[in-house]
Amino acid sequence: MIRMIALAGVLLAGCSNPSADPQPPRELAVDAAEGSAQPHLDLSEDGTAFLSWLEPAGDSYALRVATSAGDAWSAPGTVATGGDWFVNWADFPSVTPIGGDVLAAHWLVYQQQGFGYDAVLAMSTDGGATWGEPFPLHVDGTDTEHGFATLFPWQDGLAAVWLDGRNMIVDGEFAFEDADGEPLGMSLRYALFGENGERRTSEQLDPLACDCCQTDVALSGTDVLLAYRDRTISEVRDIVVRRLTPDGWQPPVPLAPDNWVLEACPINGPAIAARGDQVAVAWFSAADNRPLVRVVRSNDGGRTFGDAMDLDSTGSFGHVDIAALPNGETAVSWLRSEADGLALVLRLIDRAGNFGEPITVASIDIAGPLDFPQMVFDGTHLVFAWTDFGEEQRVKSAVVGVY
């Protein structure tokens, strides 16, 4: 059910009236099958939204994709199907516009032996009408996990960052610690491919990152900004941003460190958005057992950031997304607990840092999160996608007009 509700009594104070005047949420029909889940939203350069998801296809799964067609979703197409796919609510596939009619997709495949899984890519040069043969995101060949990938256009090609478990193989055996007793875990890696899938470069960005937290990127001018949850050997799991310039990757910059010490993965990655020099990052933290949704913003293309603003300190599960609006405002979405289940909540922040009244975009009939709702801004609307867990599990979508 789509509804609006004021939550000022349980969210942090600081309400104002951002200049954007949100309309009530309105559901958009998605031709997704029963059992569909794992939605992902992305935008092309012209503001067309691409919605992808997984759905059952007999004994297999299909990666499906639809585009925004005015006020509705198009009939979906199929990117690929497979019976050996690794399907997980937190590590989901994607379809990403690269430029013109070029699209890229990724999904996860079980390895033939062992417990690991691999990430594979495919590309389309005709807007998704046909797709090329899949090719590997990584070539390490280790029996480990590879996923949580983010795809983006870069230098006339396809770039990707992902979490990679190869560093956990020591002398041919899987290990959680090295010889000195220091923790081993997922590394953060980067690769660049040409339009035909040829691998141009591949490198390690961080030897130890949070094991199962989503990564996110935003394009700012001629640079790329990458946000991810880092991990130190003392198990501090805070958010950092790295900049990719034509000269390469710059060192990571911590964002308003929470000093969240956790000897487990919170399954909660950050979200980043940019519009020109306007950049914003949102994330979840539960340092000192205080669940928070936090936001920082930059007016100089992500070179410096202001103080963190806390949007929600009661019942938040995080699972954030973020969008930068043309008038300098910021839209943030996240999941929080309500008496009858979960709520997908939206809040706007104006240029001065004042919060708009909260809006519930959707109520989800489930006690704990098994989904990462998605949000993009298409130039007129905030577009949402999530998995509904009612009588028939199914991917759903809604829009909130803000202009």
N, C-alpha and C positions, 0 to 999 in steps of 0.2 A: 504494500500500500504506500502511495506517495502522499506525504502530507507536510505541512509546515508547523513548526512549534517553537516557541520561545523557550530557551533554556538558561535565561540569565540567572536564575537562582542557583544553578549548579556549575556554571562556567565562571571563569575569572572576570572580575569587573573591568570597566574601561570602555563601556559601550558608547558609541557616538553614532553619527549618521554619515557613513561614507557616501560620496557623491553618486556612485552607482546605486540604482534602485532595483534590487533583485525582484524578479517576478516569481510567483509561486512555482515550485517544481512541477514539471509536466512530463509524464512518461512517454517514451518513444518505443514503439514496437520493434523488437529484434526477432528475426526469424531464426532463433536458436533452438535446438532440439531439447527435449527433456533430458536431464542429466548433464547439460552443458555447464561449463564453469571456466575458471582461469581467464577472465577477460583482460585485454590489454588495449589501451587507447594511445594513438599517436596522431600527429598532424603533418600534412604536407605543407609546402611553402605557400600554397594558395589558401590555406585554412581548411582544407578538406580533412575531416576526421576519419581515421581508419580504426575500426573495432575488430579485433581478432579474439578468438576463444577456441577452447577444445570442446568437442562433443563426441559421444559414443557413435561408432559406425560399425555395427555388428560386433565382432570380436576385437575390433581395432578402435583407434581414435582418429578423428579428423581435426586438422587445424583449419578453421573457417575464418573468413574475413569479409566484412561489409564496409561500405563507405557512406558518409553522410550525403544524402541527396536532398538538399533543401531542408525540409522539415521531417525527414524520415530516413531510415536506414535502407540502403539498397538490398536487393536480393544477395545473399552471401555466395561467395565462391569458395572453393576448396584449394588450399595450398598444398597439402599433402595428407596422407593417411599412413598409419602404421600400427602393427600389433605388438611391437617391442618398445614402445615409448615409455619413458619414465614420466608419470603424471603425478604432480604434487601441487597442492594448493598454494604453496609459498614460492615455488620456483616455476614460473609459467612462461610459455612461449610468447613470441611477439611477431608482429608485422610492422615494418618501419619504412616510410617513404624516404628515399635517398636523394631524389631529384628527378624532375621530369616524370617519365613513365617507369623509372627504376624503383623497384621495391626490394626489400630484403626481409627474410623471415628466419626465425630460429626455433628449434624445438629440441627436446632431450630424448636420448635413446639409451636403453640399457646396454651395457657391454655384454658380449656373448658369454663371458666367464667372469666370475667374481661378483662383487657387490656394487661396483662403480657405474657411473653413467656418463655419457658424452653429450656435448652440444654440437649440433649440426646446423648449417646455414643453407639457404637456397635463395636464388635471386630471380626476379622477373624484370624484363625490359619492356613489357607491354602493358604495364599498369595492373598486373595480376591476372591477365587472361591466361597466360601460361607461365610455368615455373621451370627453371633449370634443375639439373640433378643436384641433390644435396652434397655438400662437402664439409669437411671437419673444421670446427672453429679452432681446435688445438690439435697438436700432433705429438704429444708427449708419450702416448701409449701406456699410461699408468692405470692400474686398477684402482681408480679413485673417482671422486665426484667432481664434476665440472658443470657449472651452471650460473644462475643469477646474472645472466648476460644482459647488457644494454647495447643496442645497436644505434649507430648514428652516422650521418654523412661526414666525410672528411677528405680533403685533397682529391676531389673527383673520384672518390672510392667509398667503400664501406668499411667503417671502423667498428670495433667491438671491445668492450671491457667485460671481464667475467671473473668469477671466483673459481679457483683451480686447486685441486688437492695434491698435485704431484710432489710437493715438498714434504708430504707425510710418508713418502717411501724412503726408507733408510736401509742401505745394503740389501735392497730387494724385498724388504718387509715393511708392512704398514706400522707406523709408530705415532704416538701422541706426544713424545718428547724426544729431544736430541740427546747426544751423549752427555751433555752438561746438565740435563734435567730441565732445559727450557722448553716451553710448549711449542709444538708444531701445529700447523693448521692450514687453512685455505689461504693461498696467495691471491693477490689481485693482478690480473694480466691484461695486456692490450695487444691487439693485432689490427693491421690495416690490409684490406684486400682491394684488388681492382674490380672493375665491373664484371669481369669474366671469372671472378673467384680466385685469381692468383694471389698468393700471399706475398705482400710487399715487405712487411716487417712484423715482428712479434717480440714483446719484451715483458719482463716482470716490473710492475709498478710498486708493489708493496709485498714483502715476504710474508706478512701476517696481517690478515684482515678478518673482520667478524665473519664467522663461518657461514651463516645463512641469512644475511641481511641484504636486501636488494640494493643495487647500485642505481645511479641516475645521472643523466647528463643534460646540459642545456648549452645552446649555442649563443655566444655573446660576441657580437662583432665578428672578427676574424678568428676568435679563439673558441675553445670548448672548455666548459667547466664540468668537472666530475665530482659528485658528492658520494661519499660512502662512509660506512661505520668502520672505524679502524679498531685494531686490537693490539694492545701492548703485551709484553711478556708478563706484566703484573695484572693482566686481565681488565685493564681499563678500556671501555668500549665507547668512545666518543666519536663525534662526527668531524670529518675533515673534507676539505675541498682541494682539488688539484686542477691546475690550468694546463691545457694543451695549446701551445702556440705553434706557428710554422717552424719554430726552432726546436720543438720537442716539449716534453713534460717538465713542468716546474715542480718544486718541492711542495709537499702537502701543507695546508694551513688549517689548524684546528679552529672550530667554530664554537665560541662560548662554551668551553669545556664543562661538562657535567660531572666529570670524574666518576662516571658510573662503572663500578667494579662488579663484574658478573662473570662467574665461571661457567657460563652457558650462553648460547646464542639467544637473544631476545626476539629473533625473527621479526625485525622491525628496521628497515632501511630508511634513509632520508629521501626527500624529494627536492628537486631544484628546478627553478624556472627563471628565464631571462627574457627581457624585452629591451633591446638596446643596452644601455648602461644600468638598467634596473634589473637587479638579481635578487632572488629570495630563496631561502632554504628552510624547509620544515622537517622536524623529526620528533620522535618519541623518546622520552627518557623516564627511567624510574629510579634514579639515584636517590639513596636514602629512603627507598620504598615510597616515593612520591611520584605517581604517574603524571607525566606532563606532556603536552604538545607544545613544542617550542618553535619559534620562527626568528630568523635574523634576515636583515635586508641590507643591500648595498646599492649605492648610487653611482659607483665608479666601475661598473663592470665586474664586480666581484674581487677587486683588489683589496678593499677593506670592507668590513661589515660593522653594523651598529650592534647595540646590546640586544640580547635575546628577549623576546616577548613571549609570555606564557599564555596560551589560549584556553587551556582546559586542565584543571588539576583534580577533577573528581570523576572517576570511572572511565578514564580514557584507556583505550587499547592501542592508540596510535594508528598504524597502517595509513600513513598520511599521503596526501598529494597536494600539489601547489600549482598556481597559475599566476603569471604577471599580467595585469590588465593595462590597456593603453593609457588610462588616466593616472597611472602611477600607483593604483591600488593593488592589493595582493589578495588572492582567494586561496583559502586553505580548507581541505577536507580531511576528515579522519573518522574512525570508528570509536564509539563510546557505548557504555552499558546503560540500558534503561530497564525499567521494571519488567517489561515483556520481551526483552531480547536486546538486539543491537540497534543502534541508530547510525546512519551515515550522515554526518553533520558537515555543514558548510558555514564558513564565517569569512567576511571581508574585513580587510584592514586598510584604512586610508593612508595617505601620504604621511600624515602626522603621527601614525601609530595608533589611532583610535580604532576600536573594534566595532563592527556592525552587529546588529542583532543576529544571533545564531539561527540557522535554518536546518531542519531535518529534511534531507533529500529523500531518504528511504528508511523504513523500518524493516529489519531483517529478523525473521523468526528463528533465531539461534542464539544460544547463550554466550558462546565464545567465538572469536573470529576464525573463520576458515576461508578467508578471501582477502584480496587486496583491491578494494575499490579504486577505480581509475577516474581521473578528471583532466580535461583539456579545455582550453578556451579557443573557440573557432572564429572569433572576431565579433560575435554577437551574443553567443550563449556559452555558458559553462556546460560542457557535455560530460555526463557521468555514465559509468558502467560498473556493475557489481553482480555477484551471484546471489540470487534469491533462494532461500532454503525452506520454502513453504511446502505445500503438498507435492509440487513438482519442481525439483531443483532445476533452475534455468537462469541463464544470463539475462539481465535486464538493463535498461538504459533510461535516462531522463535528462532533461535540459532545464537550466535555470537561466532565463534571459536577464542580462545585466546592462544592455544598451538598447 
